[in-house]
Amino acid sequence: MHFEPGIIRRSGKAGPALWFVFRGNKLLVDRVDGGARIPCIPDPADLCLPLGRKQYLGTLDGRPCYTVACDPDTAPRKGQVFSGLRRLFGLVSEEIFQVAGRAFQIVNWDQNTRFCGRCGEPTIVSSEERLRMCPKCGLKRFPRLSPAVIAVVTRGKQILLARADRFPDKLYSVLAGFVEPGETLEECLRREVSEEVGLEISDIRYFGSQPWPFPDSLMIGFTARYAGGEITIDNREIVDAGWFSADNLPEIPDKISIARRLIDWFIENNR
């Protein structure tokens, strides 16, 4: 499946479209044989739901995609349910999941920028860009991305894994953190590892990235090597950390995240 992003639907035949409808942070889906399906209909009025401003996302295999928010107290129709995005992983295709993440970030941005953050004036929507602008002071608000680094740190045939205080019991993962103003990605990674577990790292190499719509992050993955120090957890964000071998790992994240891809990379190269 191929997604072609867009802001304005210039042309195209009338027909069914994929509608990504959100109630808060939950997406409306049809229940189908133990799985889930995005509503595909010609007109959103067919959903019989109170909807807000629709926004065009682009096309998925030539089929137009839209996103829209509904009222917080909206109840789904029979055969439909509002589901958190994480729960949909594995129930819909990877391409649908990625478009759903994009849709959520756009809806979230639209709802959070209806008023100017500088003067309080209601903002207006651009007809040519994904933009809301204040007609009074001119402040522009594009959809926001919050970059975060995430890395697999290795020491020989061992991997550094940590458990954050927000994690479910027994779950461990690689270290991650948000980039601060004025930092490079590499500087952020060194700082996060030092602050959270007291270690120094070297040989930082780019691994890959992943949009992470919870709510607006871009995860940028790296590999790195241990360069010195003893594990000293900060006891604020991190409650435990240690070195693990590929055949003796604790509970790790599921395959939805780049964290799991980084850990799988380590496993593949150290068995």
Order of alpha helices (4+ residues) and beta strands (2+ residues): beta-beta-beta-beta-beta-beta-beta-beta-alpha-alpha-beta-beta-beta-beta-beta-beta-alpha-beta-beta-beta-alpha
